[in-house]
Amino acid sequence: MRIGYARVSTRQQNLDMQLEAFRKEGCEKIYQEKKSAFADRPELLRALDDLRTGDTLYVWALDRLGRTLFEVIENVKKIHDRGANLYSIVQKIDTGTAMGKMVLPLFSMLAELEIDLKRERAAAGIRIAREQGRRLGRKPGLSPEAQETAKRAQKLYLSKDPEYSVRELCRMLNITPKTMYKYLDFMKTELKGGAIQNNKINAT
């Protein structure tokens, strides 16, 4: 069976050109979806699951199969594991032919090269940032949401009527005692007597 998989990145784009090409190729079943390149693609998964030995999956171009070259290769492998073949209309690649099969090892090498280049770029970026004295990792401080929780934690902690224990406050705010004291420290809250003993938090 010839199965087509058509995809465009936005709902504003049109699938007609791809669908017409699949009909000309004699596709008996066509899966289609309008999804961002960074979104899940359930119709692609359905198309892959539908493949049987001797089937061919038709795509408009190889980039329809994945966000990265590595993902494309992974999906091509899934097609072959099912005993099926892939045909790319734009690139004229048919993995059911000897020539098409010769291209696959090259793709695998390029996918590995892509991963290596990303690692090298990331390492170079970290090295340059350190040389320039820039801080790496998460920025210090609290997010706006955490700051709001910290304000509420301080208000409840200093409450006299009613007066809450740290454990009660942690349950109310759904946080740990460690986070509770982190918030109080952020708000520069004067701790109640006995709250810290021998550098350990007393959460009573």
C-alpha positions in Angstrom: 0.0 0.0 0.0 1.1 3.6 -0.7 0.5 5.8 2.2 0.9 9.6 2.2 1.8 11.9 5.1 1.2 15.6 4.5 2.0 18.4 7.0 2.3 22.2 7.0 3.5 24.3 9.9 0.5 26.6 10.4 -3.2 26.5 9.9 -2.9 29.3 7.3 -0.8 27.2 5.0 -2.4 25.0 2.4 -2.0 21.2 2.1 -3.5 21.1 -1.5 -0.1 20.8 -3.3 1.1 17.9 -1.2 -2.3 16.1 -1.4 -2.4 16.5 -5.2 1.2 15.1 -5.4 0.2 12.1 -3.3 -2.8 11.4 -5.5 -0.7 11.5 -8.6 1.7 9.0 -6.9 -1.3 6.7 -6.4 -1.5 6.9 -2.6 -4.4 4.9 -1.3 -4.5 6.5 2.2 -3.3 10.0 3.3 -2.7 11.3 6.8 -2.6 15.0 7.1 -2.1 17.6 9.8 -1.4 21.3 10.4 1.1 21.5 13.2 4.0 23.6 14.3 7.4 22.0 13.8 7.7 22.0 17.6 4.3 20.4 18.3 3.5 16.7 18.6 2.4 15.1 15.4 -0.2 12.4 16.2 -1.0 11.8 12.5 2.6 11.0 11.7 2.5 8.4 14.5 -0.7 7.0 13.1 0.9 6.8 9.6 4.0 5.0 11.0 1.8 2.6 12.9 -0.3 1.8 9.8 2.7 0.7 7.8 3.1 -3.0 6.9 5.7 -5.0 5.1 6.0 -3.9 1.5 4.2 -0.5 2.1 5.7 2.8 1.1 5.3 6.0 3.1 5.2 9.1 0.8 6.2 12.5 2.1 6.6 15.8 0.3 10.1 16.3 1.7 12.3 14.7 4.4 11.8 17.6 6.8 8.1 16.5 7.2 9.5 13.6 9.2 11.2 15.5 12.0 12.5 18.7 13.6 16.1 17.7 13.2 18.1 15.5 10.9 18.5 13.0 13.8 14.7 12.8 14.3 14.3 12.3 10.5 16.7 9.4 10.6 15.0 7.9 13.6 11.6 7.9 11.8 13.2 6.5 8.6 14.5 3.6 10.8 11.0 3.0 12.2 9.7 2.8 8.6 12.4 0.2 7.7 11.8 -1.8 10.9 8.3 -2.3 9.8 9.5 -3.7 6.5 8.3 -0.6 4.6 10.0 2.0 2.5 10.1 5.8 2.3 9.7 8.0 -0.8 10.4 11.8 -0.7 8.8 13.6 -3.6 11.0 16.7 -3.5 14.4 15.0 -3.0 13.4 12.0 -5.2 14.7 9.6 -2.6 13.2 6.1 -2.6 14.6 3.8 0.1 13.1 0.9 -1.8 15.9 1.2 -4.4 19.6 0.5 -4.2 20.4 4.1 -4.7 18.0 5.2 -2.0 19.5 2.7 0.5 23.0 4.1 -0.2 21.8 7.5 1.0 20.7 6.4 4.4 24.2 5.8 5.9 25.2 9.3 4.8 22.1 10.7 6.5 23.1 8.9 9.7 26.6 10.3 9.5 25.2 13.8 9.0 22.9 13.4 12.0 25.8 12.4 14.3 27.7 15.4 12.9 24.8 17.7 13.7 24.8 16.5 17.3 28.6 16.9 17.7 28.4 20.5 16.2 25.7 21.4 18.7 27.8 20.1 21.6 30.8 22.0 20.4 28.8 25.2 20.0 27.4 24.8 23.5 30.8 24.2 25.0 32.3 27.2 23.1 29.4 29.4 24.4 30.0 28.3 28.0 33.8 29.0 27.6 33.2 32.4 26.1 30.7 33.3 28.8 33.2 32.3 31.6 36.0 34.3 29.9 33.7 37.3 29.9 32.9 36.9 33.5 29.2 36.2 32.9 27.2 34.1 35.4 26.0 30.7 34.1 22.9 28.8 35.2 19.7 30.0 36.8 19.6 33.7 37.7 19.7 34.3 41.5 16.6 35.4 43.2 13.0 34.4 43.0 10.5 34.4 40.1 7.6 36.8 40.2 5.3 34.0 41.3 7.7 32.8 44.0 8.0 36.4 45.3 4.2 36.6 45.7 4.3 33.4 47.7 7.2 34.7 49.7 5.2 37.8 50.6 2.3 35.6 51.7 4.6 33.4 53.7 6.0 36.4 55.5 2.5 37.7 56.3 1.3 34.4 57.7 4.6 33.8 59.6 4.3 37.1 61.4 0.6 36.6 62.1 -0.4 36.8 65.8 -4.1 36.0 65.5 -4.2 33.3 64.4 -0.6 32.2 64.9 0.7 29.3 62.7 3.5 26.8 63.1 6.0 26.4 60.3 4.5 23.0 59.5 1.1 24.5 59.2 2.3 27.2 56.9 4.1 24.7 54.7 0.9 22.7 54.3 -1.1 25.8 53.6 1.4 27.1 51.0 2.3 23.6 49.7 6.1 24.2 50.2 8.8 22.5 52.2 10.3 24.0 55.4 13.6 24.7 53.5 11.7 26.7 50.9 9.7 28.4 53.7 12.9 29.7 55.3 14.3 30.6 51.9 11.3 32.8 51.3 11.5 34.4 54.8 15.2 35.1 54.2 14.4 36.7 50.9 11.8 38.9 52.6 14.4 39.8 55.3 12.0 38.5 57.9 13.2 38.5 61.6 12.8 34.9 62.7 11.0 33.9 65.8 13.2 32.7 68.8 14.5 29.2 68.4 13.7 29.0 64.7 17.3 28.3 63.9 19.5 26.2 66.2 23.0 25.0 65.3 22.5 26.0 61.7 19.6 23.7 61.4 16.0 24.6 60.8 13.6 23.9 63.6 10.3 23.6 61.8 8.1 23.4 64.9 
